[in-house]
Structure formats: structure tokens, C-alpha cells
Amino acid sequence: MEAKGKNQYGHRMSERTLTILDSNGIPVRNRKVAVKQVRHGFLFGSAMFEVVPLANNELKAEKKEYTENIIDKYLRLFNFATLPFYWGRFEPQKGKPDTHRMKKAGKWLASKGCTIKGHPLCWHTATASWLMEMKNVEILQAQLNRIRREVTDFSGIIDIWDVINEVVIMPIFNKYDNGITRICKDLGRIRLVREVFHAAKKANPDAVFLINDFETSESYDILIEGCLEAGIPIDAIGIQSHMHQGYWGVEKTLEIIERFSRFGLPIHFTENTIVSGHIMPPEIVDLNDYIVDSWPTTPEGEDRQAREVLLHYKTLFAHPMIESITYWSFVDGGWLGAPAGFMREDGSLKPVYMELEKLIRGEWWSGQREYFTDASGKVDVTGFIGDYELECEDGKACFTLEKHGGDPLPVHLRPLYSSEEVFP
């Protein structure tokens, strides 16, 4: 089953009237202009933790070359990156956060045209061990201070955050004791969500803040409903889809999307995984419990992965409530050692990469087109939502096609030799 329809991607397109003006503000009349897309408005991304040591010049020559190859292939395909903010790793010693290194990584990615998300600000797993020395009231204060610090420090670099992760199981998590489960038990889910979201929103009112979970049952549905009824400022709903036990299929995917669409909030598919090796046995309840000596990719599995990933992306991109797709992760051997990446561990590309590139940089890409301005210097431009460059013999300019079009946009040309990019 696949989402059908003659214009199933029409909501991803936009049209806008431009008025082309030369450096003196005079309309450029009856002139041929070349327009090309340079960046998607939709967020296609992946976890990109590898960039942290690279941006901080911490890699030896061979590892650096290997990592540069990974990121080069990544940037050819994606415009969105998730960086790690697991508290126990970001601040293993109280009062000594890894802010400097992470800022360098964020700025490096931003310089390559990436939008960046931080993951996560509050989570019971991989949290700071030193919280266990505190009373619950002190743990909560430390958590809120941590959120204010990170959201403030990274404002302008990272303005999208997974604020709280996997809160459905947070108060009943029993694999090991931790400070965040303690305060979630004490406060209850909704109050903790309210506290962390209000802290984040106050620190950066313009940022996008997500609640994120692997739980797609009615438990998550009920939690979100309760949070919204309590006035919690959730900007988007994060849904994980780690399909180590097999592809969900279009029907299940659409059922989940439709169920969470009722809240009227954008949906981000935050952690997508489809393996290219053997499928994890269905009796495994917690995916973390599946431990094997090796989990190799196979030719048959890679063919299956390519088909299923393409169908998954087409299903998500066709739905108007979906605003981003983040894969987890880009290279085989990541979480659980699974062969789930678009690249093999030796740095070679798998079929899924080439097939997805045909969509993201082909079918869903406006490429370069020629237009002609009219007698008043106006031209109607149509394309996929995103950033564009325009060029004619009088100069060049940048503009953005936004979701809802907008009023006629004056576009001021710069000299052709200028390297400056200025998007409105």
C-alpha cells in the first residue's frame, strides 16, 4: 500500500511573484533569469555525532579522512543534523559542560547550510550520575537550570530541541535508578513536562521545542492530550520509528500519523531506522536487550532496505503534517550495532543512499529553471519550498519560497562576482 494521488506532493510546493530590481532599485524588465534551488525547506536529516570530534580537530589523519568522507556524503543529501546532548556525557562532572566543543560542531554544521537540533534536554537514560547525590527538589532545579543554560547558550546555533525524551516510560523505568525517573515519579509526567517546557520556552521563545517518544500507542496519545490541556507550549510532536523488527508498512505509518495529527501540531519523525541485515526477533520487547556478536549487512537486506526506506520517506513526505525526517544513523554499526545506515562501516554507499538521492535531489528538487521578467520586472516562480538563487546578466540574488507563498517579493540583485548569500 502506498499513498496515491495525482498531486500528493502539492503541499510541498509554493509559488511567489518576484519583482527583480537592479542595484539602483530599477526593475529589470523583459529579461531572462535562471532560478535554481539550493536548499530544501523540509528538514531531511540524520544523527550526526561524528562531526563533533571533526569540528574540534581531534581526529588523526586516517580517521579524519574517513569521517570527512561520511560528512561529505551526508551533506550531499541532508540539510538537518541532530547533535548529542545526553546529560551524562555532556556534563559528566557537575559544572563542567561540554559547551565549547558542541558549539564548534554546531557552528561548523551551520556553515555548511545545516539546521541543527539538540537531543535531548531531559531523559532518564544517559543522564548525569551526580544527580543521585541530590534530593528530588534539587534534581528538578538542576534539570531546569540545565535546560535554561543550554537553550540560552546555543540560541542562534541550535533552535530546535527535543525537550523531554521517552516520558511515557520515564516514571516506571526500572533497569537502574536515576535522578530523572525519581523526579518524574514524584511530580508525575504532566507536571514534569510542564516544568521543562516552560523553562525552555522562557529561555528562547522563538525556538521549536519537541516532546519525543518511541511509544506510539494510546499512552503517548493520552499524555500529549493531557499536556496540551494543561497549556504546555509543545511546538511539535516527535515520533521515533526504530524498525529493527521490520518495516511498519504504509498502513501502520498512516494510522499513527492520523492519530497524532488530531492535535494540530507539526509532526517530526525523529529517529527512523530500517536495517539491511537480519531482522530482530519479534519477541524482543526492549530493543536494547538484543545483543549479538555481529550484525552484518547483506546484499539481500540492502535491497530490501532501499525499497522500504523509499516507501517510508514517500509516505511521510506526502503527508502535510510531517515537517522533518531524521534517520538514525547515517553509518552502519551505530545504535545496537545494527546495519541500519546509508553507508557501510567501510565508508562505501549502500543502495538506499542512491535511491533516496533520486528523491531528495531529483523528484523532490526544483533544480534550475529559466523564467522571463515582464514589462514591470515581475516574474512568477514555482518550486518546492526552500531557498533559491536567481541570476541574470544584471546580477544575482537569493530568495525563499515559503509554505504559504506570500505577497509579491522585491528581489535586489547583487553583482555577479559577489559571494554573499542573503536569504530574506
TORKOL-4160 file (C-alpha; in steps of 0.2 Angstrom, whole numbers, padded with zeros to 4 digits, m for minus):
424
<pt num="1" X="0000" Y="0000" Z="0000"/>
<pt num="2" X="0007" Y="0017" Z="m0005"/>
<pt num="3" X="m0001" Y="0034" Z="m0003"/>
<pt num="4" X="m0008" Y="0039" Z="m0020"/>
<pt num="5" X="m0014" Y="0054" Z="m0028"/>
<pt num="6" X="m0010" Y="0065" Z="m0044"/>
<pt num="7" X="m0004" Y="0079" Z="m0033"/>
<pt num="8" X="0002" Y="0071" Z="m0017"/>
<pt num="9" X="0016" Y="0082" Z="m0015"/>
<pt num="10" X="0007" Y="0098" Z="m0020"/>
<pt num="11" X="0008" Y="0105" Z="m0002"/>
<pt num="12" X="0027" Y="0104" Z="m0003"/>
<pt num="13" X="0026" Y="0117" Z="m0017"/>
<pt num="14" X="0024" Y="0136" Z="m0017"/>
<pt num="15" X="0023" Y="0150" Z="m0030"/>
<pt num="16" X="0028" Y="0168" Z="m0027"/>
<pt num="17" X="0029" Y="0183" Z="m0038"/>
<pt num="18" X="0046" Y="0192" Z="m0038"/>
<pt num="19" X="0050" Y="0209" Z="m0043"/>
<pt num="20" X="0068" Y="0209" Z="m0049"/>
<pt num="21" X="0077" Y="0226" Z="m0045"/>
<pt num="22" X="0095" Y="0230" Z="m0051"/>
<pt num="23" X="0107" Y="0238" Z="m0039"/>
<pt num="24" X="0099" Y="0255" Z="m0041"/>
<pt num="25" X="0082" Y="0249" Z="m0037"/>
<pt num="26" X="0076" Y="0249" Z="m0055"/>
<pt num="27" X="0065" Y="0235" Z="m0061"/>
<pt num="28" X="0074" Y="0223" Z="m0073"/>
<pt num="29" X="0062" Y="0222" Z="m0087"/>
<pt num="30" X="0059" Y="0208" Z="m0101"/>
<pt num="31" X="0075" Y="0199" Z="m0095"/>
<pt num="32" X="0079" Y="0180" Z="m0094"/>
<pt num="33" X="0083" Y="0174" Z="m0077"/>
<pt num="34" X="0089" Y="0157" Z="m0071"/>
<pt num="35" X="0082" Y="0151" Z="m0055"/>
<pt num="36" X="0089" Y="0136" Z="m0045"/>
<pt num="37" X="0085" Y="0128" Z="m0029"/>
<pt num="38" X="0100" Y="0127" Z="m0016"/>
<pt num="39" X="0091" Y="0121" Z="0000"/>
<pt num="40" X="0075" Y="0111" Z="0005"/>
<pt num="41" X="0063" Y="0119" Z="0017"/>
<pt num="42" X="0058" Y="0102" Z="0023"/>
<pt num="43" X="0070" Y="0095" Z="0035"/>
<pt num="44" X="0079" Y="0079" Z="0029"/>
<pt num="45" X="0092" Y="0074" Z="0042"/>
<pt num="46" X="0101" Y="0061" Z="0052"/>
<pt num="47" X="0110" Y="0060" Z="0069"/>
<pt num="48" X="0127" Y="0067" Z="0065"/>
<pt num="49" X="0138" Y="0064" Z="0081"/>
<pt num="50" X="0153" Y="0061" Z="0070"/>
<pt num="51" X="0155" Y="0080" Z="0067"/>
<pt num="52" X="0160" Y="0084" Z="0085"/>
<pt num="53" X="0177" Y="0077" Z="0085"/>
<pt num="54" X="0180" Y="0083" Z="0067"/>
<pt num="55" X="0175" Y="0101" Z="0070"/>
<pt num="56" X="0186" Y="0101" Z="0085"/>
<pt num="57" X="0202" Y="0094" Z="0076"/>
<pt num="58" X="0203" Y="0079" Z="0087"/>
<pt num="59" X="0205" Y="0065" Z="0074"/>
<pt num="60" X="0221" Y="0058" Z="0067"/>
<pt num="61" X="0224" Y="0058" Z="0048"/>
<pt num="62" X="0216" Y="0041" Z="0044"/>
<pt num="63" X="0201" Y="0044" Z="0055"/>
<pt num="64" X="0199" Y="0062" Z="0049"/>
<pt num="65" X="0199" Y="0056" Z="0031"/>
<pt num="66" X="0186" Y="0043" Z="0035"/>
<pt num="67" X="0175" Y="0055" Z="0044"/>
<pt num="68" X="0176" Y="0068" Z="0031"/>
<pt num="69" X="0170" Y="0056" Z="0018"/>
<pt num="70" X="0155" Y="0052" Z="0029"/>
<pt num="71" X="0150" Y="0070" Z="0031"/>
<pt num="72" X="0153" Y="0074" Z="0013"/>
<pt num="73" X="0141" Y="0061" Z="0008"/>
<pt num="74" X="0129" Y="0067" Z="0022"/>
<pt num="75" X="0129" Y="0085" Z="0016"/>
<pt num="76" X="0125" Y="0080" Z="m0002"/>
<pt num="77" X="0109" Y="0073" Z="0004"/>
<pt num="78" X="0103" Y="0081" Z="0020"/>
<pt num="79" X="0101" Y="0099" Z="0027"/>
<pt num="80" X="0097" Y="0094" Z="0045"/>
<pt num="81" X="0108" Y="0087" Z="0059"/>
<pt num="82" X="0105" Y="0081" Z="0077"/>
<pt num="83" X="0119" Y="0083" Z="0089"/>
<pt num="84" X="0120" Y="0074" Z="0106"/>
<pt num="85" X="0116" Y="0082" Z="0122"/>
<pt num="86" X="0115" Y="0067" Z="0133"/>
<pt num="87" X="0117" Y="0075" Z="0150"/>
<pt num="88" X="0129" Y="0061" Z="0157"/>
<pt num="89" X="0141" Y="0064" Z="0143"/>
<pt num="90" X="0138" Y="0082" Z="0140"/>
<pt num="91" X="0142" Y="0086" Z="0159"/>
<pt num="92" X="0150" Y="0071" Z="0167"/>
<pt num="93" X="0157" Y="0082" Z="0180"/>
<pt num="94" X="0145" Y="0094" Z="0188"/>
<pt num="95" X="0148" Y="0112" Z="0182"/>
<pt num="96" X="0159" Y="0107" Z="0168"/>
<pt num="97" X="0148" Y="0105" Z="0152"/>
<pt num="98" X="0155" Y="0102" Z="0135"/>
<pt num="99" X="0148" Y="0118" Z="0128"/>
<pt num="100" X="0164" Y="0124" Z="0119"/>
<pt num="101" X="0166" Y="0108" Z="0109"/>
<pt num="102" X="0147" Y="0107" Z="0105"/>
<pt num="103" X="0146" Y="0125" Z="0099"/>
<pt num="104" X="0161" Y="0122" Z="0087"/>
<pt num="105" X="0152" Y="0107" Z="0080"/>
<pt num="106" X="0135" Y="0117" Z="0078"/>
<pt num="107" X="0144" Y="0132" Z="0070"/>
<pt num="108" X="0153" Y="0120" Z="0058"/>
<pt num="109" X="0137" Y="0112" Z="0053"/>
<pt num="110" X="0128" Y="0128" Z="0051"/>
<pt num="111" X="0142" Y="0135" Z="0040"/>
<pt num="112" X="0138" Y="0120" Z="0028"/>
<pt num="113" X="0119" Y="0125" Z="0027"/>
<pt num="114" X="0113" Y="0113" Z="0040"/>
<pt num="115" X="0098" Y="0117" Z="0053"/>
<pt num="116" X="0103" Y="0109" Z="0069"/>
<pt num="117" X="0093" Y="0100" Z="0083"/>
<pt num="118" X="0099" Y="0096" Z="0101"/>
<pt num="119" X="0094" Y="0079" Z="0108"/>
<pt num="120" X="0089" Y="0078" Z="0122"/>
<pt num="121" X="0087" Y="0090" Z="0136"/>
<pt num="122" X="0078" Y="0079" Z="0149"/>
<pt num="123" X="0080" Y="0060" Z="0148"/>
<pt num="124" X="0081" Y="0046" Z="0161"/>
<pt num="125" X="0094" Y="0037" Z="0151"/>
<pt num="126" X="0112" Y="0043" Z="0149"/>
<pt num="127" X="0108" Y="0056" Z="0162"/>
<pt num="128" X="0121" Y="0064" Z="0174"/>
<pt num="129" X="0125" Y="0051" Z="0188"/>
<pt num="130" X="0129" Y="0065" Z="0200"/>
<pt num="131" X="0111" Y="0069" Z="0202"/>
<pt num="132" X="0109" Y="0054" Z="0213"/>
<pt num="133" X="0118" Y="0064" Z="0227"/>
<pt num="134" X="0104" Y="0076" Z="0227"/>
<pt num="135" X="0086" Y="0077" Z="0235"/>
<pt num="136" X="0072" Y="0077" Z="0222"/>
<pt num="137" X="0069" Y="0096" Z="0224"/>
<pt num="138" X="0087" Y="0099" Z="0220"/>
<pt num="139" X="0087" Y="0087" Z="0205"/>
<pt num="140" X="0072" Y="0096" Z="0197"/>
<pt num="141" X="0081" Y="0113" Z="0200"/>
<pt num="142" X="0097" Y="0106" Z="0192"/>
<pt num="143" X="0087" Y="0099" Z="0177"/>
<pt num="144" X="0078" Y="0116" Z="0174"/>
<pt num="145" X="0095" Y="0126" Z="0176"/>
<pt num="146" X="0102" Y="0114" Z="0163"/>
<pt num="147" X="0089" Y="0117" Z="0151"/>
<pt num="148" X="0090" Y="0136" Z="0153"/>
<pt num="149" X="0109" Y="0136" Z="0151"/>
<pt num="150" X="0109" Y="0125" Z="0135"/>
<pt num="151" X="0094" Y="0134" Z="0126"/>
<pt num="152" X="0102" Y="0151" Z="0130"/>
<pt num="153" X="0120" Y="0146" Z="0126"/>
<pt num="154" X="0116" Y="0139" Z="0110"/>
<pt num="155" X="0102" Y="0151" Z="0104"/>
<pt num="156" X="0105" Y="0156" Z="0086"/>
<pt num="157" X="0115" Y="0140" Z="0083"/>
<pt num="158" X="0103" Y="0127" Z="0089"/>
<pt num="159" X="0085" Y="0132" Z="0089"/>
<pt num="160" X="0076" Y="0116" Z="0089"/>
<pt num="161" X="0077" Y="0104" Z="0104"/>
<pt num="162" X="0070" Y="0088" Z="0110"/>
<pt num="163" X="0065" Y="0094" Z="0127"/>
<pt num="164" X="0060" Y="0078" Z="0135"/>
<pt num="165" X="0063" Y="0061" Z="0128"/>
<pt num="166" X="0053" Y="0045" Z="0132"/>
<pt num="167" X="0042" Y="0052" Z="0146"/>
<pt num="168" X="0029" Y="0038" Z="0144"/>
<pt num="169" X="0040" Y="0025" Z="0152"/>
<pt num="170" X="0050" Y="0038" Z="0162"/>
<pt num="171" X="0042" Y="0036" Z="0180"/>
<pt num="172" X="0041" Y="0017" Z="0178"/>
<pt num="173" X="0059" Y="0014" Z="0171"/>
<pt num="174" X="0066" Y="0000" Z="0182"/>
<pt num="175" X="0083" Y="m0005" Z="0174"/>
<pt num="176" X="0093" Y="0006" Z="0185"/>
<pt num="177" X="0090" Y="0020" Z="0197"/>
<pt num="178" X="0092" Y="0038" Z="0191"/>
<pt num="179" X="0088" Y="0056" Z="0196"/>
<pt num="180" X="0076" Y="0059" Z="0182"/>
<pt num="181" X="0065" Y="0044" Z="0185"/>
<pt num="182" X="0065" Y="0049" Z="0203"/>
<pt num="183" X="0058" Y="0066" Z="0200"/>
<pt num="184" X="0045" Y="0060" Z="0187"/>
<pt num="185" X="0038" Y="0048" Z="0199"/>
<pt num="186" X="0037" Y="0062" Z="0212"/>
<pt num="187" X="0030" Y="0075" Z="0201"/>
<pt num="188" X="0020" Y="0065" Z="0188"/>
<pt num="189" X="0023" Y="0065" Z="0169"/>
<pt num="190" X="0012" Y="0080" Z="0165"/>
<pt num="191" X="0019" Y="0092" Z="0179"/>
<pt num="192" X="0037" Y="0087" Z="0174"/>
<pt num="193" X="0034" Y="0090" Z="0155"/>
<pt num="194" X="0026" Y="0107" Z="0160"/>
<pt num="195" X="0041" Y="0112" Z="0170"/>
<pt num="196" X="0054" Y="0108" Z="0157"/>
<pt num="197" X="0044" Y="0115" Z="0143"/>
<pt num="198" X="0041" Y="0132" Z="0152"/>
<pt num="199" X="0060" Y="0133" Z="0156"/>
<pt num="200" X="0064" Y="0130" Z="0138"/>
<pt num="201" X="0052" Y="0142" Z="0131"/>
<pt num="202" X="0056" Y="0156" Z="0143"/>
<pt num="203" X="0075" Y="0154" Z="0138"/>
<pt num="204" X="0071" Y="0155" Z="0120"/>
<pt num="205" X="0053" Y="0160" Z="0115"/>
<pt num="206" X="0057" Y="0158" Z="0096"/>
<pt num="207" X="0064" Y="0141" Z="0097"/>
<pt num="208" X="0055" Y="0125" Z="0092"/>
<pt num="209" X="0053" Y="0113" Z="0106"/>
<pt num="210" X="0048" Y="0094" Z="0104"/>
<pt num="211" X="0041" Y="0081" Z="0115"/>
<pt num="212" X="0048" Y="0064" Z="0109"/>
<pt num="213" X="0044" Y="0046" Z="0111"/>
<pt num="214" X="0046" Y="0029" Z="0104"/>
<pt num="215" X="0029" Y="0024" Z="0112"/>
<pt num="216" X="0016" Y="0026" Z="0098"/>
<pt num="217" X="0001" Y="0018" Z="0107"/>
<pt num="218" X="m0013" Y="0027" Z="0116"/>
<pt num="219" X="m0002" Y="0030" Z="0131"/>
<pt num="220" X="0008" Y="0044" Z="0121"/>
<pt num="221" X="m0008" Y="0050" Z="0114"/>
<pt num="222" X="m0016" Y="0052" Z="0131"/>
<pt num="223" X="0000" Y="0060" Z="0138"/>
<pt num="224" X="0000" Y="0073" Z="0124"/>
<pt num="225" X="m0018" Y="0077" Z="0126"/>
<pt num="226" X="m0016" Y="0080" Z="0145"/>
<pt num="227" X="m0001" Y="0091" Z="0142"/>
<pt num="228" X="m0010" Y="0102" Z="0129"/>
<pt num="229" X="m0025" Y="0103" Z="0140"/>
<pt num="230" X="m0013" Y="0109" Z="0154"/>
<pt num="231" X="m0007" Y="0123" Z="0142"/>
<pt num="232" X="0011" Y="0116" Z="0140"/>
<pt num="233" X="0019" Y="0125" Z="0125"/>
<pt num="234" X="0023" Y="0110" Z="0114"/>
<pt num="235" X="0028" Y="0116" Z="0097"/>
<pt num="236" X="0030" Y="0099" Z="0088"/>
<pt num="237" X="0027" Y="0080" Z="0091"/>
<pt num="238" X="0042" Y="0069" Z="0089"/>
<pt num="239" X="0039" Y="0051" Z="0084"/>
<pt num="240" X="0053" Y="0038" Z="0084"/>
<pt num="241" X="0052" Y="0023" Z="0072"/>
<pt num="242" X="0066" Y="0011" Z="0076"/>
<pt num="243" X="0061" Y="m0003" Z="0064"/>
<pt num="244" X="0074" Y="m0016" Z="0069"/>
<pt num="245" X="0060" Y="m0029" Z="0070"/>
<pt num="246" X="0054" Y="m0025" Z="0052"/>
<pt num="247" X="0046" Y="m0011" Z="0042"/>
<pt num="248" X="0030" Y="m0004" Z="0049"/>
<pt num="249" X="0022" Y="m0003" Z="0032"/>
<pt num="250" X="0012" Y="0011" Z="0025"/>
<pt num="251" X="m0005" Y="0007" Z="0034"/>
<pt num="252" X="0003" Y="0007" Z="0051"/>
<pt num="253" X="0013" Y="0023" Z="0047"/>
<pt num="254" X="m0003" Y="0032" Z="0041"/>
<pt num="255" X="m0013" Y="0026" Z="0056"/>
<pt num="256" X="0000" Y="0033" Z="0068"/>
<pt num="257" X="0001" Y="0050" Z="0059"/>
<pt num="258" X="m0018" Y="0052" Z="0058"/>
<pt num="259" X="m0020" Y="0048" Z="0076"/>
<pt num="260" X="m0007" Y="0061" Z="0081"/>
<pt num="261" X="m0012" Y="0074" Z="0068"/>
<pt num="262" X="m0028" Y="0077" Z="0078"/>
<pt num="263" X="m0018" Y="0089" Z="0089"/>
<pt num="264" X="m0015" Y="0101" Z="0075"/>
<pt num="265" X="0004" Y="0101" Z="0079"/>
<pt num="266" X="0018" Y="0098" Z="0066"/>
<pt num="267" X="0025" Y="0080" Z="0067"/>
<pt num="268" X="0043" Y="0076" Z="0066"/>
<pt num="269" X="0049" Y="0058" Z="0063"/>
<pt num="270" X="0064" Y="0060" Z="0074"/>
<pt num="271" X="0073" Y="0043" Z="0074"/>
<pt num="272" X="0070" Y="0032" Z="0059"/>
<pt num="273" X="0078" Y="0015" Z="0057"/>
<pt num="274" X="0077" Y="0001" Z="0044"/>
<pt num="275" X="0090" Y="m0012" Z="0045"/>
<pt num="276" X="0099" Y="m0020" Z="0030"/>
<pt num="277" X="0104" Y="m0036" Z="0039"/>
<pt num="278" X="0093" Y="m0049" Z="0048"/>
<pt num="279" X="0078" Y="m0043" Z="0057"/>
<pt num="280" X="0077" Y="m0043" Z="0076"/>
<pt num="281" X="0066" Y="m0057" Z="0083"/>
<pt num="282" X="0048" Y="m0051" Z="0087"/>
<pt num="283" X="0048" Y="m0057" Z="0105"/>
<pt num="284" X="0061" Y="m0044" Z="0110"/>
<pt num="285" X="0051" Y="m0031" Z="0120"/>
<pt num="286" X="0065" Y="m0018" Z="0124"/>
<pt num="287" X="0076" Y="m0017" Z="0108"/>
<pt num="288" X="0091" Y="m0013" Z="0120"/>
<pt num="289" X="0090" Y="m0031" Z="0126"/>
<pt num="290" X="0095" Y="m0038" Z="0109"/>
<pt num="291" X="0114" Y="m0041" Z="0110"/>
<pt num="292" X="0123" Y="m0051" Z="0096"/>
<pt num="293" X="0142" Y="m0053" Z="0092"/>
<pt num="294" X="0139" Y="m0046" Z="0075"/>
<pt num="295" X="0125" Y="m0039" Z="0064"/>
<pt num="296" X="0131" Y="m0039" Z="0046"/>
<pt num="297" X="0123" Y="m0030" Z="0031"/>
<pt num="298" X="0119" Y="m0042" Z="0017"/>
<pt num="299" X="0115" Y="m0039" Z="m0002"/>
<pt num="300" X="0098" Y="m0045" Z="0000"/>
<pt num="301" X="0095" Y="m0035" Z="0016"/>
<pt num="302" X="0102" Y="m0019" Z="0007"/>
<pt num="303" X="0089" Y="m0021" Z="m0007"/>
<pt num="304" X="0075" Y="m0023" Z="0005"/>
<pt num="305" X="0081" Y="m0008" Z="0015"/>
<pt num="306" X="0082" Y="0003" Z="m0001"/>
<pt num="307" X="0064" Y="m0002" Z="m0005"/>
<pt num="308" X="0057" Y="0000" Z="0012"/>
<pt num="309" X="0066" Y="0017" Z="0016"/>
<pt num="310" X="0060" Y="0024" Z="0000"/>
<pt num="311" X="0042" Y="0019" Z="0003"/>
<pt num="312" X="0043" Y="0026" Z="0021"/>
<pt num="313" X="0050" Y="0043" Z="0015"/>
<pt num="314" X="0037" Y="0044" Z="0001"/>
<pt num="315" X="0023" Y="0041" Z="0014"/>
<pt num="316" X="0030" Y="0054" Z="0026"/>
<pt num="317" X="0034" Y="0067" Z="0013"/>
<pt num="318" X="0016" Y="0065" Z="0006"/>
<pt num="319" X="0008" Y="0069" Z="0022"/>
<pt num="320" X="0005" Y="0088" Z="0026"/>
<pt num="321" X="0008" Y="0086" Z="0045"/>
<pt num="322" X="0026" Y="0080" Z="0043"/>
<pt num="323" X="0039" Y="0093" Z="0044"/>
<pt num="324" X="0055" Y="0083" Z="0046"/>
<pt num="325" X="0063" Y="0066" Z="0044"/>
<pt num="326" X="0078" Y="0061" Z="0054"/>
<pt num="327" X="0087" Y="0044" Z="0051"/>
<pt num="328" X="0096" Y="0035" Z="0065"/>
<pt num="329" X="0110" Y="0034" Z="0060"/>
<pt num="330" X="0120" Y="0038" Z="0044"/>
<pt num="331" X="0133" Y="0024" Z="0045"/>
<pt num="332" X="0131" Y="0005" Z="0050"/>
<pt num="333" X="0136" Y="0000" Z="0067"/>
<pt num="334" X="0128" Y="0014" Z="0077"/>
<pt num="335" X="0114" Y="0011" Z="0090"/>
<pt num="336" X="0114" Y="m0008" Z="0095"/>
<pt num="337" X="0127" Y="m0011" Z="0081"/>
<pt num="338" X="0113" Y="m0013" Z="0068"/>
<pt num="339" X="0117" Y="m0012" Z="0050"/>
<pt num="340" X="0104" Y="0002" Z="0048"/>
<pt num="341" X="0114" Y="0016" Z="0039"/>
<pt num="342" X="0115" Y="0023" Z="0022"/>
<pt num="343" X="0134" Y="0019" Z="0022"/>
<pt num="344" X="0143" Y="0003" Z="0027"/>
<pt num="345" X="0156" Y="0003" Z="0040"/>
<pt num="346" X="0170" Y="0004" Z="0027"/>
<pt num="347" X="0163" Y="0020" Z="0021"/>
<pt num="348" X="0155" Y="0014" Z="0005"/>
<pt num="349" X="0137" Y="0019" Z="0000"/>
<pt num="350" X="0123" Y="0007" Z="0001"/>
<pt num="351" X="0109" Y="0006" Z="m0012"/>
<pt num="352" X="0097" Y="0016" Z="m0001"/>
<pt num="353" X="0108" Y="0031" Z="m0002"/>
<pt num="354" X="0107" Y="0032" Z="m0021"/>
<pt num="355" X="0089" Y="0028" Z="m0022"/>
<pt num="356" X="0085" Y="0042" Z="m0009"/>
<pt num="357" X="0096" Y="0054" Z="m0018"/>
<pt num="358" X="0085" Y="0052" Z="m0033"/>
<pt num="359" X="0070" Y="0058" Z="m0022"/>
<pt num="360" X="0078" Y="0072" Z="m0012"/>
<pt num="361" X="0089" Y="0079" Z="m0026"/>
<pt num="362" X="0078" Y="0073" Z="m0040"/>
<pt num="363" X="0060" Y="0071" Z="m0039"/>
<pt num="364" X="0058" Y="0082" Z="m0025"/>
<pt num="365" X="0070" Y="0095" Z="m0031"/>
<pt num="366" X="0066" Y="0110" Z="m0042"/>
<pt num="367" X="0083" Y="0111" Z="m0050"/>
<pt num="368" X="0087" Y="0125" Z="m0062"/>
<pt num="369" X="0074" Y="0133" Z="m0072"/>
<pt num="370" X="0073" Y="0149" Z="m0084"/>
<pt num="371" X="0060" Y="0162" Z="m0082"/>
<pt num="372" X="0057" Y="0179" Z="m0091"/>
<pt num="373" X="0053" Y="0195" Z="m0081"/>
<pt num="374" X="0038" Y="0205" Z="m0088"/>
<pt num="375" X="0037" Y="0224" Z="m0093"/>
<pt num="376" X="0037" Y="0228" Z="m0074"/>
<pt num="377" X="0051" Y="0217" Z="m0069"/>
<pt num="378" X="0039" Y="0204" Z="m0061"/>
<pt num="379" X="0041" Y="0185" Z="m0063"/>
<pt num="380" X="0030" Y="0171" Z="m0055"/>
<pt num="381" X="0042" Y="0157" Z="m0048"/>
<pt num="382" X="0035" Y="0140" Z="m0043"/>
<pt num="383" X="0045" Y="0126" Z="m0035"/>
<pt num="384" X="0047" Y="0115" Z="m0019"/>
<pt num="385" X="0048" Y="0125" Z="m0003"/>
<pt num="386" X="0065" Y="0131" Z="0001"/>
<pt num="387" X="0080" Y="0143" Z="m0003"/>
<pt num="388" X="0084" Y="0148" Z="m0021"/>
<pt num="389" X="0097" Y="0158" Z="m0031"/>
<pt num="390" X="0092" Y="0169" Z="m0045"/>
<pt num="391" X="0104" Y="0175" Z="m0058"/>
<pt num="392" X="0103" Y="0186" Z="m0074"/>
<pt num="393" X="0116" Y="0197" Z="m0083"/>
<pt num="394" X="0112" Y="0211" Z="m0071"/>
<pt num="395" X="0117" Y="0201" Z="m0056"/>
<pt num="396" X="0111" Y="0188" Z="m0044"/>
<pt num="397" X="0101" Y="0186" Z="m0028"/>
<pt num="398" X="0094" Y="0174" Z="m0015"/>
<pt num="399" X="0076" Y="0171" Z="m0010"/>
<pt num="400" X="0065" Y="0159" Z="m0001"/>
<pt num="401" X="0049" Y="0150" Z="m0007"/>
<pt num="402" X="0039" Y="0148" Z="0009"/>
<pt num="403" X="0024" Y="0137" Z="0013"/>
<pt num="404" X="0010" Y="0149" Z="0010"/>
<pt num="405" X="0018" Y="0159" Z="m0004"/>
<pt num="406" X="0016" Y="0177" Z="0002"/>
<pt num="407" X="0014" Y="0195" Z="m0005"/>
<pt num="408" X="0025" Y="0200" Z="m0021"/>
<pt num="409" X="0043" Y="0200" Z="m0015"/>
<pt num="410" X="0056" Y="0213" Z="m0021"/>
<pt num="411" X="0072" Y="0204" Z="m0025"/>
<pt num="412" X="0088" Y="0216" Z="m0026"/>
<pt num="413" X="0102" Y="0210" Z="m0037"/>
<pt num="414" X="0120" Y="0209" Z="m0031"/>
<pt num="415" X="0135" Y="0210" Z="m0043"/>
<pt num="416" X="0138" Y="0193" Z="m0051"/>
<pt num="417" X="0156" Y="0192" Z="m0043"/>
<pt num="418" X="0149" Y="0194" Z="m0025"/>
<pt num="419" X="0150" Y="0178" Z="m0014"/>
<pt num="420" X="0137" Y="0184" Z="m0001"/>
<pt num="421" X="0121" Y="0174" Z="0001"/>
<pt num="422" X="0107" Y="0184" Z="0009"/>
<pt num="423" X="0090" Y="0175" Z="0011"/>
<pt num="424" X="0076" Y="0185" Z="0017"/>
